[in-house]
Amino acid sequence: MYLVAIAWVYVVLMMAVAEATSSNGTVLGALFTFLLYGVLPLSIVMYLMRTPHRRRVQRAWEAKEEAQQPEEAAAKKEDSPG
């Protein structure tokens, strides 16, 4: 996944350099080329590809919370008078 992202950034960087150094290109055009062809799409793709990992982490965190909850309830019963 990261190899593809690095390769895409390289390609877009070369596109931006070509835009900046061409006879009718501008640095502003190169900047927008880099942002609109590189950073924006790549950030969306990387976010979508990390979704399964984020879900696994969230489920593990919820399972940990559920496992701790009965232990805390038992500890409170032992501490309460009566």
N, CA, C and O of each residue as an XYZ file, in Angstrom:
328
protein
N       0.826     -1.177      0.000
C       0.000      0.000      0.000
C       0.882      1.258      0.000
O       0.637      2.189     -0.767
N       1.891      1.281      0.847
C       2.738      2.464      0.925
C       3.624      2.599     -0.312
O       3.957      3.712     -0.718
N       4.002      1.484     -0.907
C       4.826      1.535     -2.101
C       4.076      2.217     -3.245
O       4.651      3.021     -3.977
N       2.819      1.898     -3.391
C       1.997      2.534     -4.424
C       1.859      4.024     -4.144
O       1.922      4.837     -5.066
N       1.672      4.383     -2.894
C       1.540      5.794     -2.532
C       2.830      6.557     -2.824
O       2.785      7.671     -3.345
N       3.962      5.974     -2.498
C       5.248      6.618     -2.763
C       5.459      6.781     -4.269
O       5.920      7.826     -4.729
N       5.120      5.749     -5.024
C       5.263      5.827     -6.482
C       4.350      6.902     -7.063
O       4.755      7.638     -7.963
N       3.132      6.998     -6.560
C       2.211      8.010     -7.068
C       2.707      9.417     -6.735
O       2.603     10.316     -7.569
N       3.235      9.618     -5.550
C       3.783     10.927     -5.191
C       4.955     11.271     -6.103
O       5.107     12.421     -6.516
N       5.772     10.291     -6.412
C       6.905     10.529     -7.310
C       6.416     10.950     -8.695
O       6.932     11.911     -9.265
N       5.439     10.252     -9.236
C       4.908     10.578    -10.562
C       4.320     11.982    -10.565
O       4.574     12.763    -11.482
N       3.550     12.298     -9.561
C       2.925     13.619     -9.500
C       3.978     14.705     -9.295
O       3.850     15.800     -9.841
N       5.002     14.416     -8.526
C       6.085     15.383     -8.342
C       6.786     15.661     -9.674
O       7.111     16.809     -9.976
N       7.016     14.628    -10.455
C       7.625     14.818    -11.772
C       6.699     15.615    -12.697
O       7.169     16.428    -13.493
N       5.397     15.386    -12.595
C       4.442     16.186    -13.369
C       4.525     17.653    -12.962
O       4.488     18.536    -13.818
N       4.634     17.916    -11.677
C       4.707     19.289    -11.187
C       6.015     19.950    -11.629
O       6.020     21.123    -12.000
N       7.109     19.211    -11.592
C       8.383     19.765    -12.049
C       8.301     20.094    -13.534
O       8.781     21.142    -13.966
N       7.699     19.212    -14.309
C       7.546     19.478    -15.745
C       6.675     20.705    -15.974
O       6.941     21.496    -16.879
N       5.653     20.866    -15.172
C       4.789     22.040    -15.286
C       5.553     23.310    -14.948
O       5.415     24.320    -15.638
N       6.348     23.268    -13.905
C       7.069     24.461    -13.462
C       8.179     24.849    -14.437
O       8.455     26.037    -14.607
N       8.812     23.884    -15.074
C       9.957     24.190    -15.934
C       9.602     24.342    -17.405
O      10.463     24.691    -18.212
N       8.357     24.088    -17.767
C       7.994     24.258    -19.172
C       7.939     25.740    -19.524
O       7.845     26.596    -18.644
N       7.999     26.025    -20.801
C       8.080     27.425    -21.229
C       6.814     28.210    -20.929
O       6.884     29.411    -20.671
N       5.681     27.569    -20.957
C       4.444     28.298    -20.637
C       3.829     27.846    -19.315
O       2.665     28.147    -19.051
N       4.571     27.141    -18.490
C       4.096     26.700    -17.186
C       4.478     27.681    -16.094
O       5.348     28.533    -16.276
N       3.811     27.546    -14.953
C       4.097     28.415    -13.810
C       4.306     27.572    -12.562
O       3.921     26.404    -12.509
N       4.911     28.178    -11.578
C       5.100     27.494    -10.299
C       3.753     27.306     -9.614
O       3.525     26.288     -8.961
N       2.865     28.274     -9.757
C       1.520     28.141     -9.178
C       0.777     26.967     -9.815
O       0.093     26.212     -9.124
N       0.911     26.820    -11.120
C       0.315     25.674    -11.806
C       0.905     24.365    -11.329
O       0.194     23.368    -11.192
N       2.208     24.365    -11.074
C       2.865     23.158    -10.558
C       2.357     22.826     -9.165
O       2.143     21.661     -8.831
N       2.170     23.852     -8.366
C       1.656     23.633     -7.011
C       0.256     23.030     -7.053
O      -0.040     22.073     -6.337
N      -0.593     23.592     -7.889
C      -1.952     23.044     -8.002
C      -1.948     21.650     -8.618
O      -2.770     20.811     -8.250
N      -1.044     21.397     -9.542
C      -0.918     20.049    -10.096
C      -0.574     19.063     -8.986
O      -1.172     17.991     -8.888
N       0.385     19.431     -8.158
C       0.791     18.546     -7.071
C      -0.339     18.336     -6.070
O      -0.556     17.214     -5.612
N      -1.056     19.391     -5.728
C      -2.135     19.268     -4.747
C      -3.342     18.512     -5.298
O      -3.878     17.628     -4.629
N      -3.767     18.852     -6.504
C      -5.006     18.292     -7.032
C      -4.828     16.911     -7.662
O      -5.770     16.118     -7.681
N      -3.637     16.613     -8.176
C      -3.396     15.281     -8.733
C      -2.732     14.348     -7.732
O      -2.796     13.128     -7.882
N      -2.104     14.903     -6.731
C      -1.339     14.073     -5.818
C      -1.894     14.003     -4.422
O      -2.358     12.948     -3.990
N      -1.855     15.105     -3.710
C      -2.171     15.094     -2.287
C      -3.645     14.759     -2.035
O      -3.947     13.890     -1.217
N      -4.536     15.420     -2.708
C      -5.966     15.209     -2.456
C      -6.420     13.784     -2.779
O      -6.994     13.134     -1.905
N      -6.193     13.269     -3.986
C      -6.629     11.897     -4.258
C      -5.922     10.854     -3.400
O      -6.530      9.873     -2.972
N      -4.642     11.073     -3.155
C      -3.892     10.106     -2.365
C      -4.384     10.063     -0.920
O      -4.457      8.992     -0.317
N      -4.718     11.213     -0.371
C      -5.231     11.224      1.003
C      -6.576     10.508      1.089
O      -6.839      9.808      2.067
N      -7.418     10.670      0.094
C      -8.710      9.970      0.091
C      -8.507      8.468     -0.023
O      -9.126      7.703      0.716
N      -7.656      8.041     -0.931
C      -7.406      6.606     -1.125
C      -6.788      5.989      0.121
O      -7.191      4.903      0.536
N      -5.822      6.662      0.719
C      -5.195      6.127      1.925
C      -6.196      6.043      3.078
O      -6.173      5.081      3.846
N      -7.066      7.029      3.205
C      -8.090      6.993      4.249
C      -9.016      5.794      4.043
O      -9.332      5.082      4.996
N      -9.444      5.573      2.821
C     -10.346      4.452      2.545
C      -9.659      3.108      2.745
O     -10.292      2.155      3.200
N      -8.392      3.017      2.417
C      -7.700      1.738      2.569
C      -7.392      1.418      4.024
O      -7.186      0.251      4.359
N      -7.356      2.411      4.890
C      -7.098      2.187      6.313
C      -8.378      1.908      7.103
O      -8.307      1.645      8.303
N      -9.542      1.959      6.461
C     -10.803      1.757      7.161
C     -10.876      0.404      7.865
O     -11.271      0.379      9.031
N     -10.527     -0.718      7.243
C     -10.588     -1.990      7.971
C      -9.711     -2.007      9.225
O     -10.106     -2.563     10.249
N      -8.548     -1.411      9.149
C      -7.663     -1.357     10.322
C      -8.301     -0.535     11.435
O      -8.267     -0.936     12.598
N      -8.874      0.596     11.093
C      -9.522      1.428     12.106
C     -10.684      0.696     12.757
O     -10.900      0.826     13.961
N     -11.433     -0.070     11.975
C     -12.547     -0.842     12.545
C     -12.053     -1.908     13.506
O     -12.643     -2.106     14.568
N     -10.968     -2.601     13.144
C     -10.413     -3.618     14.041
C      -9.951     -3.002     15.345
O     -10.186     -3.566     16.414
N      -9.303     -1.865     15.274
C      -8.828     -1.195     16.483
C     -10.006     -0.766     17.344
O      -9.962     -0.909     18.566
N     -11.052     -0.246     16.729
C     -12.233      0.185     17.479
C     -12.906     -1.004     18.164
O     -13.307     -0.906     19.323
N     -13.030     -2.127     17.451
C     -13.647     -3.319     18.056
C     -12.805     -3.853     19.204
O     -13.347     -4.269     20.228
N     -11.489     -3.846     19.044
C     -10.621     -4.315     20.122
C     -10.735     -3.406     21.336
O     -10.743     -3.888     22.468
N     -10.822     -2.120     21.121
C     -10.965     -1.170     22.227
C     -12.301     -1.376     22.941
O     -12.360     -1.339     24.170
N     -13.382     -1.597     22.167
C     -14.687     -1.836     22.780
C     -14.695     -3.148     23.553
O     -15.292     -3.224     24.627
N     -14.044     -4.185     23.025
C     -13.976     -5.468     23.726
C     -13.194     -5.321     25.030
O     -13.553     -5.918     26.045
N     -12.150     -4.544     24.999
C     -11.368     -4.302     26.210
C     -12.217     -3.569     27.248
O     -12.170     -3.897     28.434
N     -12.977     -2.595     26.814
C     -13.857     -1.853     27.723
C     -14.924     -2.777     28.334
O     -15.214     -2.697     29.528
N     -15.500     -3.653     27.501
C     -16.509     -4.582     28.008
C     -15.906     -5.576     28.995
O     -16.558     -5.956     29.968
N     -14.682     -5.993     28.757
C     -14.024     -6.938     29.655
C     -13.720     -6.282     30.996
O     -13.764     -6.951     32.029
N     -13.418     -5.016     31.002
C     -13.109     -4.314     32.243
C     -14.366     -3.946     33.014
O     -14.325     -3.817     34.238
N     -15.459     -3.781     32.331
C     -16.684     -3.325     32.978
C     -17.187     -4.299     34.053
O     -17.492     -3.838     35.153
N     -17.294     -5.615     33.809
C     -17.738     -6.513     34.884
C     -16.769     -6.554     36.066
O     -17.197     -6.688     37.213
N     -15.483     -6.441     35.798
C     -14.508     -6.437     36.893
C     -14.701     -5.224     37.787
O     -14.595     -5.326     39.010
N     -14.984     -4.077     37.181
C     -15.201     -2.861     37.956
C     -16.488     -2.955     38.772
O     -16.546     -2.486     39.909
N     -17.521     -3.565     38.183
C     -18.784     -3.719     38.909
C     -18.597     -4.646     40.111
O     -19.139     -4.383     41.184
N     -17.825     -5.740     39.936
C     -17.580     -6.658     41.048
C     -16.761     -5.979     42.146
O     -17.002     -6.202     43.332
N     -15.808     -5.164     41.754
C     -15.001     -4.458     42.739
C     -15.845     -3.454     43.526
O     -15.624     -3.265     44.722
N     -16.793     -2.821     42.877
C     -17.660     -1.867     43.564
C     -18.579     -2.581     44.554
O     -18.854     -2.060     45.635
N     -19.057     -3.776     44.186
C     -19.923     -4.535     45.105
C     -19.158     -4.944     46.363
O     -19.703     -4.906     47.467
N     -17.913     -5.328     46.194
C     -17.097     -5.746     47.334
C     -16.809     -4.573     48.257
O     -16.749     -4.744     49.475
N     -16.630     -3.391     47.696
C     -16.304     -2.207     48.487
C     -17.526     -1.603     49.171
O     -17.389     -0.921     50.186
N     -18.703     -1.840     48.636
C     -19.892     -1.179     49.214
C     -20.320     -1.899     50.485
O     -20.278     -3.127     50.561
N     -20.734     -1.116     51.489
C     -21.177     -1.732     52.754
C     -22.567     -2.346     52.583
O     -23.403     -1.814     51.853
N     -22.794     -3.413     53.227
C     -24.129     -3.958     53.230
C     -24.217     -5.296     52.736
O     -25.307     -5.867     52.690
